[in-house]
Amino acid sequence: MSSILRPTTSRLFSRLPVLALALIALSGTILTAGPALARVFDPETFTLDNGMQVVVVPNHRAPIVTHMVWYKVGAADESAGESGNAHFLEHLMFKGTKTLAPGEFSRIIQLNGGRENAFTSQDYTAYFQTIARDRLEIMMKHEADRMSNLVLTDEVVLPERDVVVEERRSRTDNNPSAKLFETMQAALYLNHPYRLPVIGWQHEINALNTETALAFYRKWYAPNNAILIVAGDVTAAEVRPLAEKYYGVIPAKSVPERVRIEEPPQTSARRVIHESPRVRQPLLAISYLAPSYRGGATEHAYALQVLDEVLSGGSTSRLYKSLVVEKKLAVSVGSRYSASALDLSDFNFYASPKPGVEIEALEEALRAEIAVVLENGITDKELASAKRRKRAGSVYARDDLGTAPRVIGTSLATGRTIEEIESWPDLIDGVTREQVLAAARAVFRNESSVTGLLLPKPTS
């Protein structure tokens, strides 16, 4: 029922579908912009009297809707020693309310032909259902119910903790690449809570219980700390009375400010090596601390998106052409950057060597490509092509019913606005070669990087 959206290096191999992932980059800006020339989703929005923001994205291609509730709280907001609590509560939100037995909401969704899921990241937690438009009211009724009427007892909480323990064991502890990325993440952030895994450390998961979950629920889950997004065959005029009926009656409550520990200046490059007999394909990863739309040197966020597209945007990208096609050193190579974090972000490179190629030779070649960027930046042709592909992504964004609520929810939950999302194509279009070069030189600094190696370990 649950999924985890991991931040930093571990996101490299836990990707959303390509289009949705690309469009997450639409999720905001710190720049001041006038009315957007190119609109993306054209949403309708209003706020309930209790402070809950509501966004409606009409899309009348099929008689279905996606209904999502986003809470502006994630793993980075947990108390010290309680890593995994946000994700644990996400699991427990399916365990029943004062009016529904554990699992009953899920059965209702299935009986009505819908599907559901939920996910937790460092910055937000979200719950969603996709269903026929005439069943929307049922979803609202029961999602609003568990916003304020969750019932938890040891009888349902403690067995679910065992489920989370097993989830960590299968997803991370038994997965060599996940172990590498978890350790790289812990090394990349020296002080900021992004260093902690969303699923939590094993020993701290073991200490979670009914009281820690309920305390987190009571502290953060409130209509004035949530966003309702409905996308599909509806209008705001249809959604408003339902939202007022089910969500609008829930009282607002005091929610603490999200205070995050700051990251200190970084002065030392770090290196992580993970060896395992389960590794069949070696892997090289390099992560650099980077700004987001909100945190760090935020003026570089748009230029970094363009650079990421130049370096890794398909089979004609710079890295693929050089290391896979021409030099024949790698079977795969790429980069990954997202600006959608409440605080800092990261710019990642990854590559797997061809059989017979030493990983040291691949690392040398990848660093040489990075050095070329730092020296010369990108070409006019690369800039124009990257912008064209980015704009095309914004045009196609409405084709998938789930993309708009994901992009909008990510944006609003990390402090951005609808206007900033809608102006994204224009702001990408304004990026210059000089800005890309400045962004690369600001971010690709060895002293704020972590290099990771995933290597096979012979069994003795």
Disulfide bonds with the S-S distance in Angstrom:
none
